[in-house]
Amino acid sequence: MPHFLSAEDFSPRLVYALFRLAGELRARRETPKLLSGRSVTLLFGEPSTRTRLSFSLAALRLGAEILTLDERLTSRAKGETLADTLEVLALLGVDVAVVRTSEDAIRPPALAPSVVSAGSGTGEHPTQALLDAWTLYEAFGRLEGLRLLVLGDVRHSRVFGSHARLLPRLGVHLTAAAPRAWLGREEDLEGVADRIALEDVSLEDLLAAVDAVLVLRPQWERHAHSVGTPALPTPASYLERYGLTQARARALRPEARILHPGPVTWGVEIDPALRDDPRILVRRQVENGLYVRMAVLVAAGGNFPSYETGHAAFARDSSSPAERGYFGEGSPPRDDKSPFREGSARAFTSPLHR
Ligand code: NCD
């Protein structure tokens, strides 16, 4: 079974297949039990609200048997490695392990369930990048050519670690802007078109030039290594110097969109007055997380067998050139057992435009 540990584990073809499945699942009143008979374990070693709840609900609605482990109450606290813990899960018959860890990378052993990252240290958070991409795709109807500014603590953000590995491959023009002390690491920045120290530019000018801005929370809890370094941003002065104030939001175009993976520390990286700005998609991102994580769990649980050749659920014409590219070639094998068979001729419609 496949592992999903990095945004690089999602090909563009698979990304659009997952978007389509997420859209289908969202449109259904009853969720088909695509994980019936499968066992999903959540192993969480760091705090989480959205990610943990959405993965749990996703597994439950898909009919999986689900167990949640707080890493501090497992043998991890006695020094057992994550790899050995994953082997134990496999031996006990767990099919999918959703893992959040403070380690920067997850390395499953040979005998392991399908592992889905729910965030690893300052490394990656691939499903967050996927759901951010879906939210942008819904809002703009395309990703190709979209200009996205990621603003904030890119150096310590695992969400950005996955954005940088996913979005450029989907055609997004990605600019990273951060306080100089928190500019990204070289290895994360290969696909990033521009990388800008906020001390060197007018943030208003940057905002005026993009289709969307995705704001990141300063990861204060991950700054221990740099305590004492001069010129580090502080919570009290952050908003005025680097954050999305009301004045700066006025520089954004009316049709631009504002995203944030959450949790937002209102008053630090975004002015609380922008909470109900019509351009903000933060709540939509939370809702989308459930469906994107359902789709990823289906892929991880092995019930998404022909995503390389085309699944019956995805075997429809699409008006989107990107999707036509991924689904348009040949006719995929018919899967009469597909829970999506009935109604599968329906065109995909964006949930935002229903
Ligand atoms: C993020 C995380 O934990 O990486 N939150 C999330 O999963 N939506 C971002 C953060 O902690 O700032």
Boltz pocket constraint, residues with backbone or C-beta under 6 A from the ligand:
constraints:
  - pocket:
      binder: B
      contacts: [[A, 47], [A, 50], [A, 51], [A, 118], [A, 119], [A, 125], [A, 128], [A, 158], [A, 159], [A, 217], [A, 261], [A, 262], [A, 263]]
      max_distance: 6.0
